[in-house]
Amino acid sequence: MRADIIVAIYKTRWQIELLFKQLKQNFPLKYFIGDNENAIKIQIYCVLIANLLMAVMQKQLKRKLSFSNLVSFCKIHLFNYIHLMKFLENPNKDWLKTKQNLEQLTLF
C-alpha cells in the first residue's frame, strides 16, 4: 500500500478512538437499563444522539467551552427553566427567569 493511504487510514482510526474516548468520559455506559440486545442498542443510540447534539451546541456557541464542561453544564441544568444557550454564552451574568403566563386554561 502507498504511504498516503496508510496515513489516511491511521487518521481515520484515530478519530474513531477519540470518539469512543469522548463517549466513555462524558456518557458512561456502566449499567444497561435493559437486558436484551434491542434495549442495549437503543441505549447506545441515545448516547450517540446526545453526543451529536452536544457537538452541535458546541459549534453554535460563540464562547469556547470544552466538550466535557458543556456536557456537565447540561447535566446540572437539565431540569432548570433557563434558556440554555443564553446561559452558556454568559454563565457569570445573573440570569433571569422569564415569567410566563401560567394561567390554567378553561374548557368552557
N, CA, C and O atoms as a MOPAC input file, in Angstrom:
PM7 MOZYME 1SCF
protein

 N      0.83800 1    -1.18600 1     0.00000 1
 C      0.00000 1     0.00000 1     0.00000 1
 C      0.88100 1     1.24700 1     0.00000 1
 O      2.01200 1     1.24400 1     0.48700 1
 N      0.31800 1     2.30200 1    -0.56200 1
 C      1.06100 1     3.55600 1    -0.58700 1
 C      1.04800 1     4.20400 1     0.78800 1
 O      0.15900 1     3.94400 1     1.59900 1
 N      2.02200 1     5.03300 1     1.04000 1
 C      2.18000 1     5.65800 1     2.34400 1
 C      1.02800 1     6.61300 1     2.66000 1
 O      0.59000 1     6.67800 1     3.80900 1
 N      0.52800 1     7.35300 1     1.67000 1
 C     -0.55400 1     8.30000 1     1.94000 1
 C     -1.85400 1     7.58600 1     2.30200 1
 O     -2.65100 1     8.11400 1     3.07800 1
 N     -2.07600 1     6.40500 1     1.75400 1
 C     -3.27000 1     5.62600 1     2.10100 1
 C     -3.17100 1     5.13200 1     3.54100 1
 O     -4.15500 1     5.16500 1     4.28000 1
 N     -1.99700 1     4.67800 1     3.93700 1
 C     -1.80300 1     4.20600 1     5.30500 1
 C     -1.98400 1     5.34900 1     6.29700 1
 O     -2.56700 1     5.15400 1     7.36300 1
 N     -1.49300 1     6.53300 1     5.96100 1
 C     -1.66000 1     7.70600 1     6.82900 1
 C     -3.13800 1     8.06500 1     6.96300 1
 O     -3.60200 1     8.38000 1     8.05800 1
 N     -3.87900 1     8.01900 1     5.85700 1
 C     -5.31300 1     8.33800 1     5.89400 1
 C     -6.07800 1     7.32500 1     6.74500 1
 O     -6.97000 1     7.70200 1     7.50500 1
 N     -5.73500 1     6.05400 1     6.62200 1
 C     -6.39300 1     5.01900 1     7.43100 1
 C     -6.08200 1     5.23300 1     8.90900 1
 O     -6.96900 1     5.10500 1     9.75200 1
 N     -4.83600 1     5.55500 1     9.22700 1
 C     -4.46200 1     5.77300 1    10.62100 1
 C     -5.17200 1     6.98900 1    11.20500 1
 O     -5.60200 1     6.95400 1    12.35800 1
 N     -5.30400 1     8.07300 1    10.42200 1
 C     -6.01400 1     9.26000 1    10.90300 1
 C     -7.48500 1     8.94800 1    11.15900 1
 O     -8.05700 1     9.41300 1    12.14500 1
 N     -8.09500 1     8.16700 1    10.28000 1
 C     -9.48800 1     7.78500 1    10.45700 1
 C     -9.64500 1     6.91900 1    11.70200 1
 O    -10.57600 1     7.10800 1    12.48400 1
 N     -8.73000 1     5.97200 1    11.88000 1
 C     -8.76900 1     5.11200 1    13.05900 1
 C     -8.60900 1     5.94500 1    14.33000 1
 O     -9.27400 1     5.67700 1    15.33100 1
 N     -7.74500 1     6.93900 1    14.30000 1
 C     -7.52900 1     7.78200 1    15.46700 1
 C     -8.76600 1     8.60100 1    15.79600 1
 O     -9.07900 1     8.79000 1    16.97100 1
 N     -9.47300 1     9.08900 1    14.79200 1
 C    -10.71600 1     9.83300 1    15.02300 1
 C    -11.76700 1     8.94300 1    15.68900 1
 O    -12.51100 1     9.39800 1    16.55800 1
 N    -11.82400 1     7.69000 1    15.28600 1
 C    -12.76300 1     6.75100 1    15.90400 1
 C    -12.38300 1     6.51200 1    17.36400 1
 O    -13.25400 1     6.46000 1    18.23200 1
 N    -11.09800 1     6.36900 1    17.63600 1
 C    -10.63900 1     6.18200 1    19.01200 1
 C    -10.98600 1     7.39300 1    19.87800 1
 O    -11.39000 1     7.24100 1    21.03000 1
 N    -10.82900 1     8.58800 1    19.32300 1
 C    -11.16800 1     9.80300 1    20.06800 1
 C    -12.66600 1     9.87500 1    20.36300 1
 O    -13.06700 1    10.32100 1    21.43800 1
 N    -13.49100 1     9.43800 1    19.41200 1
 C    -14.94100 1     9.41400 1    19.63400 1
 C    -15.29100 1     8.46600 1    20.77100 1
 O    -16.07900 1     8.82100 1    21.64700 1
 N    -14.71700 1     7.26500 1    20.77000 1
 C    -15.00400 1     6.31700 1    21.84900 1
 C    -14.51400 1     6.83800 1    23.19200 1
 O    -15.17200 1     6.62700 1    24.21100 1
 N    -13.37200 1     7.51200 1    23.21100 1
 C    -12.86300 1     8.09600 1    24.45500 1
 C    -13.82800 1     9.16100 1    24.96200 1
 O    -14.13100 1     9.21400 1    26.15400 1
 N    -14.31000 1    10.01000 1    24.05400 1
 C    -15.25100 1    11.06600 1    24.43000 1
 C    -16.54900 1    10.47300 1    24.96600 1
 O    -17.09700 1    10.97500 1    25.94800 1
 N    -17.04500 1     9.41900 1    24.34000 1
 C    -18.27400 1     8.78300 1    24.80300 1
 C    -18.08900 1     8.16600 1    26.18400 1
 O    -18.96200 1     8.29200 1    27.04300 1
 N    -16.96700 1     7.50600 1    26.40000 1
 C    -16.73300 1     6.86400 1    27.69700 1
 C    -16.55300 1     7.88600 1    28.81600 1
 O    -16.96400 1     7.63400 1    29.94900 1
 N    -15.94800 1     9.03000 1    28.51800 1
 C    -15.72100 1    10.03800 1    29.54800 1
 C    -16.98700 1    10.79300 1    29.91000 1
 O    -17.22300 1    11.06900 1    31.08600 1
 N    -17.80200 1    11.13100 1    28.92900 1
 C    -18.94500 1    12.01000 1    29.16800 1
 C    -20.27100 1    11.28600 1    29.33800 1
 O    -21.16700 1    11.80100 1    30.00600 1
 N    -20.41400 1    10.12600 1    28.76000 1
 C    -21.65700 1     9.36800 1    28.85000 1
 C    -21.33400 1     7.93100 1    29.25300 1
 O    -21.39100 1     7.02700 1    28.42000 1
 N    -20.99800 1     7.71900 1    30.51300 1
 C    -20.58400 1     6.36200 1    30.89800 1
 C    -21.73800 1     5.36600 1    30.77900 1
 O    -22.84100 1     5.61300 1    31.26800 1
 N    -21.47200 1     4.26600 1    30.13800 1
 C    -22.46000 1     3.20000 1    29.99400 1
 C    -22.05800 1     2.03800 1    30.90600 1
 O    -21.79600 1     0.92900 1    30.44100 1
 N    -22.01500 1     2.31200 1    32.20000 1
 C    -21.62400 1     1.26900 1    33.14400 1
 C    -22.72500 1     0.24200 1    33.31300 1
 O    -22.45900 1    -0.95400 1    33.43400 1
 N    -23.95700 1     0.71100 1    33.32000 1
 C    -25.09500 1    -0.17500 1    33.51900 1
 C    -26.06700 1     0.01000 1    32.36900 1
 O    -26.32300 1     1.13000 1    31.92600 1
 N    -26.59600 1    -1.08900 1    31.90100 1
 C    -27.60200 1    -1.03200 1    30.84700 1
 C    -28.98100 1    -1.19000 1    31.47600 1
 O    -29.16700 1    -1.98300 1    32.39900 1
 N    -29.94100 1    -0.42800 1    30.96500 1
 C    -31.28400 1    -0.42900 1    31.52900 1
 C    -31.98100 1    -1.75800 1    31.24000 1
 O    -32.60700 1    -2.34300 1    32.12400 1
 N    -31.87100 1    -2.22400 1    30.01200 1
 C    -32.48400 1    -3.49200 1    29.63800 1
 C    -31.45200 1    -4.59200 1    29.56500 1
 O    -30.24800 1    -4.35000 1    29.65800 1
 N    -31.94100 1    -5.80200 1    29.39800 1
 C    -31.00700 1    -6.91900 1    29.32600 1
 C    -31.01900 1    -7.63700 1    27.98000 1
 O    -30.28100 1    -8.60300 1    27.78400 1
 N    -31.85000 1    -7.17400 1    27.05800 1
 C    -31.83200 1    -7.81300 1    25.74900 1
 C    -31.05000 1    -6.94600 1    24.74900 1
 O    -30.68900 1    -5.80800 1    25.04700 1
 N    -30.80700 1    -7.49000 1    23.59900 1
 C    -29.97000 1    -6.82500 1    22.59000 1
 C    -30.58400 1    -5.50800 1    22.11400 1
 O    -29.87100 1    -4.52200 1    21.92500 1
 N    -31.88500 1    -5.49200 1    21.92400 1
 C    -32.55000 1    -4.28700 1    21.42900 1
 C    -32.45000 1    -3.14100 1    22.43600 1
 O    -32.22600 1    -1.99900 1    22.03600 1
 N    -32.60900 1    -3.41700 1    23.72400 1
 C    -32.51600 1    -2.37400 1    24.75400 1
 C    -31.11100 1    -1.78200 1    24.80900 1
 O    -30.94800 1    -0.57300 1    24.97600 1
 N    -30.10800 1    -2.62500 1    24.66900 1
 C    -28.72500 1    -2.14200 1    24.69800 1
 C    -28.43600 1    -1.28300 1    23.47400 1
 O    -27.77200 1    -0.25100 1    23.58000 1
 N    -28.93200 1    -1.70400 1    22.31300 1
 C    -28.74700 1    -0.90600 1    21.09400 1
 C    -29.41200 1     0.45600 1    21.23400 1
 O    -28.83200 1     1.47100 1    20.84900 1
 N    -30.61600 1     0.48800 1    21.77700 1
 C    -31.33400 1     1.75100 1    21.94400 1
 C    -30.57100 1     2.68100 1    22.87400 1
 O    -30.47600 1     3.88000 1    22.61100 1
 N    -30.02900 1     2.14300 1    23.95800 1
 C    -29.28500 1     2.97700 1    24.90100 1
 C    -28.01500 1     3.52600 1    24.25300 1
 O    -27.65700 1     4.68200 1    24.48000 1
 N    -27.33900 1     2.72100 1    23.45900 1
 C    -26.12800 1     3.18400 1    22.76600 1
 C    -26.49100 1     4.24900 1    21.72800 1
 O    -25.78200 1     5.24600 1    21.59100 1
 N    -27.58800 1     4.04700 1    20.99800 1
 C    -28.02300 1     5.04900 1    20.02600 1
 C    -28.38600 1     6.36300 1    20.71200 1
 O    -28.10000 1     7.43600 1    20.18100 1
 N    -29.01000 1     6.28900 1    21.88200 1
 C    -29.34600 1     7.51600 1    22.62600 1
 C    -28.08700 1     8.27100 1    23.03200 1
 O    -28.05900 1     9.50100 1    22.97900 1
 N    -27.05900 1     7.55600 1    23.43300 1
 C    -25.78700 1     8.19600 1    23.79500 1
 C    -25.15700 1     8.84100 1    22.56000 1
 O    -24.62500 1     9.94800 1    22.64800 1
 N    -25.21000 1     8.17000 1    21.42500 1
 C    -24.65300 1     8.74400 1    20.19600 1
 C    -25.42000 1     9.99500 1    19.77000 1
 O    -24.81500 1    10.96500 1    19.31400 1
 N    -26.74200 1     9.98000 1    19.91400 1
 C    -27.55000 1    11.14700 1    19.56600 1
 C    -27.25300 1    12.30000 1    20.51800 1
 O    -27.12100 1    13.44400 1    20.08200 1
 N    -27.14600 1    12.00900 1    21.82200 1
 C    -26.82500 1    13.05300 1    22.79100 1
 C    -25.44500 1    13.64000 1    22.51200 1
 O    -25.24900 1    14.85000 1    22.63400 1
 N    -24.49300 1    12.79700 1    22.14100 1
 C    -23.15200 1    13.27000 1    21.79500 1
 C    -23.20200 1    14.18200 1    20.57000 1
 O    -22.52600 1    15.21000 1    20.53500 1
 N    -23.98400 1    13.81700 1    19.58400 1
 C    -24.12100 1    14.63500 1    18.38300 1
 C    -24.77300 1    15.97700 1    18.70700 1
 O    -24.33800 1    17.00800 1    18.19600 1
 N    -25.80600 1    15.98000 1    19.54400 1
 C    -26.46200 1    17.23700 1    19.93300 1
 C    -25.51800 1    18.14900 1    20.70300 1
 O    -25.51800 1    19.36300 1    20.49900 1
 N    -24.71700 1    17.56900 1    21.58600 1
 C    -23.73900 1    18.37300 1    22.32900 1
 C    -22.67800 1    18.95000 1    21.38900 1
 O    -22.23300 1    20.08200 1    21.58000 1
 N    -22.27300 1    18.18500 1    20.38400 1
 C    -21.29500 1    18.68800 1    19.41200 1
 C    -21.87600 1    19.84400 1    18.60300 1
 O    -21.17400 1    20.81000 1    18.30800 1
 N    -23.15200 1    19.74800 1    18.24400 1
 C    -23.81000 1    20.84000 1    17.50700 1
 C    -23.90600 1    22.07800 1    18.38500 1
 O    -23.66400 1    23.19100 1    17.91700 1
 N    -24.25700 1    21.89500 1    19.65900 1
 C    -24.32400 1    23.03400 1    20.57600 1
 C    -22.95500 1    23.67900 1    20.74400 1
 O    -22.83900 1    24.90300 1    20.79500 1
 N    -21.92700 1    22.85500 1    20.82800 1
 C    -20.57500 1    23.38900 1    20.99400 1
 C    -20.17100 1    24.21700 1    19.78000 1
 O    -19.50700 1    25.24200 1    19.93100 1
 N    -20.55700 1    23.79500 1    18.59000 1
 C    -20.23900 1    24.55500 1    17.37400 1
 C    -21.01200 1    25.86400 1    17.31000 1
 O    -20.50300 1    26.85400 1    16.78300 1
 N    -22.23600 1    25.88700 1    17.83900 1
 C    -23.06700 1    27.08200 1    17.76500 1
 C    -22.69500 1    28.13200 1    18.79600 1
 O    -22.98800 1    29.31200 1    18.60300 1
 N    -22.06100 1    27.73500 1    19.87900 1
 C    -21.69800 1    28.69000 1    20.91400 1
 C    -20.58300 1    29.61200 1    20.44200 1
 O    -19.62200 1    29.18000 1    19.80500 1
 N    -20.73300 1    30.88100 1    20.76700 1
 C    -19.66800 1    31.83400 1    20.44900 1
 C    -18.52300 1    31.69500 1    21.44600 1
 O    -17.35800 1    31.89500 1    21.10500 1
 N    -18.86800 1    31.35500 1    22.66000 1
 C    -17.87700 1    31.16900 1    23.71500 1
 C    -17.33100 1    29.74300 1    23.60900 1
 O    -18.10300 1    28.79700 1    23.45200 1
 N    -16.04400 1    29.58800 1    23.69100 1
 C    -15.43400 1    28.27300 1    23.54500 1
 C    -15.40200 1    27.55600 1    24.88400 1
 O    -14.72800 1    27.98800 1    25.81900 1
 N    -16.13600 1    26.46200 1    24.96300 1
 C    -16.14300 1    25.60400 1    26.14000 1
 C    -15.62300 1    24.23200 1    25.72700 1
 O    -15.81700 1    23.79800 1    24.59100 1
 N    -14.97000 1    23.56700 1    26.65100 1
 C    -14.56100 1    22.20000 1    26.34700 1
 C    -15.81100 1    21.32700 1    26.31300 1
 O    -16.83500 1    21.66000 1    26.90800 1
 N    -15.70900 1    20.22800 1    25.62000 1
 C    -16.86400 1    19.35100 1    25.45200 1
 C    -17.33100 1    18.80900 1    26.79800 1
 O    -18.53300 1    18.74700 1    27.05600 1
 N    -16.39800 1    18.42000 1    27.65100 1
 C    -16.79100 1    17.85700 1    28.94900 1
 C    -17.45400 1    18.90900 1    29.83200 1
 O    -18.38300 1    18.58300 1    30.57100 1
 N    -17.00200 1    20.16700 1    29.77500 1
 C    -17.66200 1    21.22800 1    30.53100 1
 C    -19.07500 1    21.48100 1    30.02000 1
 O    -19.99800 1    21.69800 1    30.80500 1
 N    -19.23600 1    21.45100 1    28.71500 1
 C    -20.55300 1    21.64800 1    28.12500 1
 C    -21.51800 1    20.55300 1    28.57300 1
 O    -22.66000 1    20.83800 1    28.93300 1
 N    -21.06500 1    19.31800 1    28.55000 1
 C    -21.91200 1    18.20400 1    28.98100 1
 C    -22.23900 1    18.33200 1    30.46500 1
 O    -23.36600 1    18.05900 1    30.87900 1
 N    -21.26600 1    18.74400 1    31.26200 1
 C    -21.50600 1    18.92100 1    32.69600 1
 C    -22.54200 1    20.01200 1    32.96000 1
 O    -23.43600 1    19.82700 1    33.78500 1
 N    -22.43100 1    21.14500 1    32.27000 1
 C    -23.42300 1    22.20900 1    32.41500 1
 C    -24.81700 1    21.70100 1    32.04800 1
 O    -25.79000 1    22.00100 1    32.74000 1
 N    -24.91500 1    20.94500 1    30.98000 1
 C    -26.21900 1    20.44400 1    30.55000 1
 C    -26.78100 1    19.44100 1    31.55100 1
 O    -27.98800 1    19.41900 1    31.79300 1
 N    -25.92000 1    18.61000 1    32.13500 1
 C    -26.39200 1    17.65300 1    33.14600 1
 C    -26.90100 1    18.38100 1    34.38100 1
 O    -27.92800 1    18.00800 1    34.94800 1
 N    -26.18300 1    19.42300 1    34.80000 1
 C    -26.56400 1    20.15200 1    36.01200 1
 C    -27.86500 1    20.91500 1    35.80600 1
 O    -28.72300 1    20.91900 1    36.68900 1
 N    -28.02300 1    21.55800 1    34.66300 1
 C    -29.17300 1    22.43000 1    34.42300 1
 C    -30.25300 1    21.77500 1    33.56600 1
 O    -31.01300 1    22.45900 1    32.88200 1
 N    -30.31200 1    20.47500 1    33.60800 1
 C    -31.27200 1    19.76300 1    32.76900 1
 C    -32.71300 1    20.08000 1    33.13400 1
 O    -33.56700 1    20.19100 1    32.25400 1
 N    -32.99000 1    20.22600 1    34.41800 1
 C    -34.36300 1    20.45700 1    34.84900 1
 C    -34.60000 1    21.88300 1    35.32300 1
 O    -35.59600 1    22.14000 1    36.00000 1
 N    -33.73000 1    22.80000 1    34.99400 1
 C    -33.93700 1    24.21000 1    35.32300 1
 C    -34.63600 1    24.90300 1    34.16200 1
 O    -34.43300 1    24.55600 1    32.99900 1
 N    -35.45200 1    25.87300 1    34.49400 1
 C    -36.17000 1    26.62100 1    33.47100 1
 C    -35.33400 1    27.82100 1    33.03500 1
 O    -35.63200 1    28.95800 1    33.40100 1
 N    -34.30700 1    27.56800 1    32.26800 1
 C    -33.46200 1    28.63000 1    31.72900 1
 C    -33.27000 1    28.38200 1    30.24300 1
 O    -33.43900 1    27.26700 1    29.75000 1
 N    -32.91700 1    29.44200 1    29.54900 1
 C    -32.54400 1    29.29900 1    28.14500 1
 C    -31.08400 1    28.86100 1    28.14000 1
 O    -30.19400 1    29.65600 1    28.44200 1
 N    -30.84200 1    27.61800 1    27.80300 1
 C    -29.52600 1    27.02200 1    27.98400 1
 C    -28.45900 1    27.70500 1    27.13400 1
 O    -27.34300 1    27.91400 1    27.60900 1
 N    -28.76900 1    28.05100 1    25.91300 1
 C    -27.76900 1    28.68000 1    25.04800 1
 C    -27.37800 1    30.05500 1    25.58500 1
 O    -26.19900 1    30.41100 1    25.56100 1
 N    -28.35800 1    30.84100 1    26.07600 1
 C    -28.04000 1    32.15100 1    26.65200 1
 C    -27.20300 1    31.99300 1    27.91300 1
 O    -26.27700 1    32.76800 1    28.15500 1
 N    -27.53200 1    30.98900 1    28.71100 1
 C    -26.76400 1    30.75000 1    29.92700 1
 C    -25.33300 1    30.33300 1    29.60300 1
 O    -24.39300 1    30.78200 1    30.25900 1
 N    -25.16500 1    29.48700 1    28.60700 1
 C    -23.82000 1    29.02700 1    28.25300 1
 C    -22.98100 1    30.13400 1    27.62500 1
 O    -21.75600 1    30.12800 1    27.74200 1
 N    -23.63500 1    31.08100 1    26.96200 1
 C    -22.90000 1    32.20600 1    26.39100 1
 C    -22.32800 1    33.10200 1    27.48900 1
 O    -21.21200 1    33.60600 1    27.36600 1
 N    -23.10000 1    33.30000 1    28.56900 1
 C    -22.64500 1    34.17400 1    29.63900 1
 C    -23.07500 1    33.59600 1    30.99000 1
 O    -24.05600 1    34.07100 1    31.56200 1
 N    -22.37200 1    32.58500 1    31.51800 1
 C    -22.80100 1    31.96900 1    32.78000 1
 C    -22.54700 1    32.83700 1    34.00600 1
 O    -23.17000 1    32.61500 1    35.04400 1
 N    -21.65100 1    33.81600 1    33.92000 1
 C    -21.36400 1    34.66100 1    35.07300 1
 C    -22.44400 1    35.70800 1    35.32000 1
 O    -22.58800 1    36.20500 1    36.43700 1
 N    -23.19300 1    36.03900 1    34.29200 1
 C    -24.26600 1    37.02100 1    34.41100 1
 C    -25.41300 1    36.41400 1    35.21600 1
 O    -25.71600 1    35.22800 1    35.08600 1
 N    -26.02900 1    37.22000 1    36.02700 1
 C    -27.19700 1    36.74100 1    36.76500 1
 C    -28.31500 1    36.52400 1    35.76800 1
 O    -28.85800 1    37.48500 1    35.22300 1
 N    -28.66000 1    35.28700 1    35.52600 1
 C    -29.69900 1    35.00000 1    34.55100 1
 C    -31.05000 1    35.10200 1    35.21700 1
 O    -31.23700 1    34.68100 1    36.35900 1
 N    -31.98300 1    35.66600 1    34.48600 1
 C    -33.32500 1    35.90800 1    34.99600 1
 C    -34.29100 1    34.91800 1    34.38100 1
 O    -34.23600 1    34.62500 1    33.18600 1
 N    -35.14100 1    34.42900 1    35.18800 1
 C    -36.19800 1    33.57800 1    34.66400 1
 C    -37.24700 1    34.47400 1    34.02100 1
 O    -37.66300 1    35.48200 1    34.59300 1
 N    -37.64900 1    34.10200 1    32.86500 1
 C    -38.71700 1    34.86200 1    32.22700 1
 C    -40.04100 1    34.36200 1    32.77900 1
 O    -40.33300 1    33.16600 1    32.77000 1
 N    -40.81800 1    35.29500 1    33.25100 1
 C    -42.10800 1    34.92300 1    33.81400 1
 C    -43.08400 1    34.69200 1    32.66600 1
 O    -43.36200 1    35.57500 1    31.85500 1
 N    -43.58000 1    33.48300 1    32.64000 1
 C    -44.53600 1    33.14400 1    31.60600 1
 C    -45.93200 1    33.17300 1    32.21600 1
 O    -46.11700 1    32.96800 1    33.41600 1
 N    -46.87000 1    33.42500 1    31.38100 1
 C    -48.25000 1    33.44000 1    31.82600 1
 C    -48.69600 1    31.98600 1    32.00200 1
 O    -49.00100 1    31.30200 1    31.02500 1
 N    -48.73000 1    31.52700 1    33.23300 1
 C    -49.02900 1    30.13700 1    33.52100 1
 C    -50.45600 1    29.94600 1    34.02500 1
 O    -50.70900 1    29.10100 1    34.88400 1
 N    -51.36300 1    30.71400 1    33.50200 1
 C    -52.74700 1    30.57900 1    33.92100 1
 C    -53.33600 1    29.28300 1    33.35200 1
 O    -53.02200 1    28.86300 1    32.23800 1
 N    -54.17100 1    28.69100 1    34.13800 1
 C    -54.80600 1    27.46100 1    33.68300 1
 C    -55.89500 1    27.81000 1    32.67000 1
 O    -56.68700 1    28.72800 1    32.88100 1
 N    -55.91700 1    27.08600 1    31.60400 1
 C    -56.92000 1    27.30800 1    30.57900 1
 C    -58.24700 1    26.70400 1    31.02000 1
 O    -58.28400 1    25.67900 1    31.70100 1
 N    -59.34000 1    27.35900 1    30.61800 1
 C    -60.65600 1    26.84500 1    30.95500 1
 C    -61.25600 1    26.15400 1    29.73600 1
 O    -60.99700 1    26.52700 1    28.59100 1
 N    -62.04700 1    25.15800 1    30.01100 1
 C    -62.67000 1    24.43100 1    28.91200 1
 C    -63.95800 1    25.10100 1    28.45100 1
 O    -64.33000 1    24.98400 1    27.28300 1
 N    -64.64100 1    25.79900 1    29.35000 1
 C    -65.93900 1    26.37800 1    28.99500 1
 C    -65.91200 1    27.87300 1    29.14700 1
 O    -66.91700 1    28.53700 1    28.89300 1

